[in-house]
């Protein structure tokens, strides 16, 4: 199973700083840039084909996202993944994920339904390859697609932020977690509830999904 997350160099009409932000963000989220690792601005500039100004603008945004930390005269580093943050992250997600799911069920457009239907079909016909990274990217894309369907940019931005932080924790524990494929496949009934316009069921399933993730991680602590 593979759902493409925006981990390639974005193009289109995005500014250079936005392209840099998205490129670096998903590598930090997936731990392709390891916690504590220095951010190589020269490498990023060469890879993205841009100067240091947009890279540094992107890093300022990522610092606000708690994905990087800058130290005077030392440089910028990927933040550590602190398991003690799980309770705080989960508290926010338990509150807002059901709100977003219910809103998506009420507001999703015909185009949104087509996107979610395609994702659901992919989930239902896919087989577990055992590739944790692939499953994590799929989970990211499913969440981000659902958040977009709420058609509330402030809610979407907030949930993407906290889902990114939760995914970093999941990446850290992925080698020891069992049932990851089942966790990702839980999205199928949630997608159905949104497509069918059932806000209560969508909210209940979203809450179950978030609490299940927290419970699974806590079993390993």
BELWO-V562027 format. One record per pair of residues at least 12 apart in sequence whose C-alpha atoms are under 8 Angstrom apart, sorted by the first residue. I is the first residue (numbers start at 0). J is the second residue. D is the distance in Angstrom with one decimal. If there is no record, write none. Layout:
i=I j=J d=D
i=I j=J d=D
This chain:
i=0 j=121 d=7.4
i=0 j=122 d=7.4
i=0 j=125 d=5.1
i=0 j=126 d=6.2
i=0 j=127 d=6.6
i=0 j=128 d=6.8
i=0 j=133 d=7.1
i=0 j=134 d=7.4
i=0 j=137 d=7.9
i=1 j=133 d=5.9
i=1 j=134 d=7.4
i=1 j=136 d=7.7
i=1 j=137 d=6.3
i=2 j=133 d=7.7
i=2 j=136 d=6.7
i=2 j=137 d=4.9
i=2 j=140 d=6.8
i=3 j=136 d=7.1
i=3 j=137 d=7.1
i=3 j=140 d=7.2
i=4 j=136 d=5.9
i=4 j=137 d=7.1
i=4 j=139 d=7.0
i=4 j=140 d=5.5
i=5 j=21 d=7.4
i=5 j=22 d=7.7
i=5 j=25 d=7.3
i=6 j=21 d=7.4
i=6 j=22 d=5.9
i=6 j=25 d=5.7
i=6 j=26 d=7.0
i=7 j=22 d=6.5
i=8 j=21 d=7.8
i=8 j=22 d=5.7
i=8 j=47 d=7.1
i=9 j=21 d=7.2
i=9 j=22 d=7.0
i=15 j=49 d=7.4
i=15 j=53 d=5.8
i=16 j=52 d=7.9
i=16 j=53 d=4.2
i=16 j=54 d=6.2
i=16 j=56 d=6.0
i=16 j=57 d=5.4
i=17 j=53 d=7.9
i=17 j=57 d=6.8
i=19 j=47 d=7.2
i=19 j=53 d=6.8
i=19 j=54 d=5.8
i=19 j=57 d=5.9
i=20 j=54 d=7.5
i=20 j=57 d=4.5
i=20 j=58 d=7.0
i=20 j=60 d=7.4
i=20 j=61 d=7.2
i=24 j=61 d=7.0
i=24 j=66 d=7.6
i=27 j=66 d=6.8
i=27 j=77 d=6.9
i=27 j=167 d=7.9
i=28 j=66 d=7.8
i=28 j=163 d=5.7
i=28 j=164 d=7.0
i=28 j=166 d=6.4
i=28 j=167 d=5.2
i=29 j=132 d=7.7
i=29 j=135 d=7.8
i=29 j=136 d=7.9
i=29 j=166 d=7.2
i=29 j=167 d=6.2
i=29 j=170 d=6.5
i=30 j=167 d=6.6
i=30 j=170 d=7.0
i=30 j=171 d=8.0
i=32 j=77 d=7.0
i=33 j=77 d=6.8
i=34 j=76 d=7.8
i=34 j=77 d=5.1
i=34 j=78 d=5.4
i=34 j=79 d=4.6
i=34 j=80 d=6.4
i=35 j=76 d=5.6
i=35 j=77 d=5.0
i=35 j=78 d=5.6
i=35 j=79 d=5.5
i=36 j=76 d=5.4
i=36 j=77 d=5.4
i=37 j=74 d=7.2
i=37 j=75 d=5.9
i=37 j=76 d=4.2
i=37 j=77 d=6.4
i=38 j=74 d=7.6
i=38 j=75 d=5.6
i=38 j=76 d=5.3
i=38 j=77 d=6.8
i=40 j=54 d=6.9
i=40 j=55 d=8.0
i=64 j=160 d=6.7
i=65 j=78 d=6.9
i=66 j=78 d=5.4
i=66 j=164 d=7.9
i=80 j=167 d=6.8
i=80 j=168 d=6.4
i=80 j=171 d=7.8
i=81 j=168 d=7.8
i=82 j=168 d=6.9
i=85 j=165 d=7.2
i=85 j=168 d=7.8
i=85 j=213 d=7.4
i=88 j=161 d=6.3
i=88 j=164 d=7.5
i=88 j=165 d=6.9
i=89 j=165 d=8.0
i=89 j=209 d=7.2
i=89 j=210 d=7.6
i=89 j=213 d=6.8
i=91 j=161 d=7.8
i=92 j=158 d=7.2
i=92 j=161 d=7.1
i=92 j=162 d=7.9
i=92 j=209 d=6.9
i=93 j=206 d=5.8
i=93 j=209 d=6.3
i=93 j=210 d=7.1
i=95 j=154 d=7.9
i=95 j=158 d=7.3
i=96 j=158 d=7.3
i=96 j=202 d=7.4
i=96 j=205 d=6.0
i=96 j=206 d=6.6
i=96 j=209 d=7.7
i=97 j=201 d=7.1
i=97 j=202 d=3.9
i=97 j=203 d=6.6
i=97 j=204 d=7.8
i=97 j=205 d=5.3
i=97 j=206 d=5.7
i=98 j=202 d=6.4
i=99 j=145 d=7.8
i=99 j=146 d=6.2
i=99 j=149 d=5.6
i=99 j=154 d=7.2
i=99 j=155 d=7.9
i=99 j=202 d=7.7
i=100 j=145 d=6.9
i=100 j=146 d=7.4
i=100 j=149 d=7.0
i=100 j=193 d=7.0
i=100 j=198 d=6.9
i=100 j=201 d=5.4
i=100 j=202 d=5.3
i=100 j=205 d=6.5
i=101 j=149 d=7.9
i=101 j=193 d=7.5
i=101 j=197 d=7.4
i=101 j=198 d=4.0
i=101 j=199 d=6.3
i=101 j=200 d=8.0
i=101 j=201 d=5.6
i=101 j=202 d=5.2
i=102 j=148 d=7.7
i=102 j=149 d=4.9
i=102 j=150 d=7.9
i=102 j=198 d=6.8
i=103 j=145 d=6.7
i=103 j=146 d=7.3
i=103 j=147 d=7.9
i=103 j=148 d=4.7
i=103 j=149 d=4.0
i=103 j=150 d=7.3
i=103 j=193 d=6.1
i=103 j=198 d=7.6
i=104 j=148 d=7.9
i=104 j=149 d=7.7
i=104 j=192 d=6.8
i=104 j=193 d=4.0
i=104 j=194 d=6.5
i=104 j=195 d=7.2
i=104 j=196 d=4.4
i=104 j=197 d=5.7
i=104 j=198 d=5.0
i=104 j=201 d=6.9
i=105 j=149 d=8.0
i=105 j=193 d=7.6
i=105 j=196 d=5.7
i=105 j=197 d=7.4
i=105 j=198 d=6.3
i=106 j=148 d=6.8
i=106 j=149 d=6.1
i=106 j=150 d=7.0
i=107 j=148 d=5.0
i=107 j=149 d=6.7
i=107 j=150 d=7.7
i=107 j=193 d=7.5
i=107 j=194 d=7.5
i=108 j=148 d=7.6
i=111 j=148 d=6.3
i=112 j=194 d=5.5
i=115 j=144 d=7.5
i=115 j=145 d=7.9
i=115 j=190 d=6.2
i=115 j=194 d=7.2
i=116 j=190 d=7.5
i=116 j=191 d=7.9
i=116 j=194 d=7.5
i=118 j=141 d=7.5
i=119 j=186 d=7.8
i=119 j=187 d=5.5
i=119 j=190 d=6.5
i=119 j=191 d=7.7
i=122 j=184 d=6.3
i=122 j=187 d=6.8
i=123 j=184 d=7.8
i=123 j=187 d=7.3
i=127 j=180 d=6.3
i=129 j=180 d=8.0
i=131 j=173 d=6.6
i=131 j=174 d=7.7
i=131 j=179 d=7.6
i=132 j=170 d=7.9
i=134 j=179 d=7.4
i=134 j=180 d=6.7
i=134 j=183 d=6.9
i=135 j=166 d=7.4
i=135 j=170 d=7.4
i=137 j=183 d=7.5
i=138 j=183 d=5.8
i=139 j=162 d=7.7
i=139 j=163 d=7.9
i=139 j=166 d=7.7
i=141 j=186 d=7.5
i=142 j=159 d=7.9
i=142 j=162 d=7.8
i=143 j=155 d=7.9
i=143 j=159 d=6.6
i=145 j=190 d=7.9
i=146 j=158 d=7.3
i=146 j=159 d=7.7
i=169 j=216 d=7.4
i=172 j=216 d=7.2
i=172 j=219 d=8.0
i=175 j=219 d=7.7
i=176 j=215 d=7.3
i=176 j=216 d=7.5
i=176 j=219 d=7.8
i=182 j=208 d=7.5
i=182 j=211 d=7.9
i=182 j=212 d=7.6
i=185 j=208 d=7.1
i=188 j=204 d=7.7
i=189 j=201 d=5.5
i=189 j=204 d=5.9
i=189 j=205 d=6.9
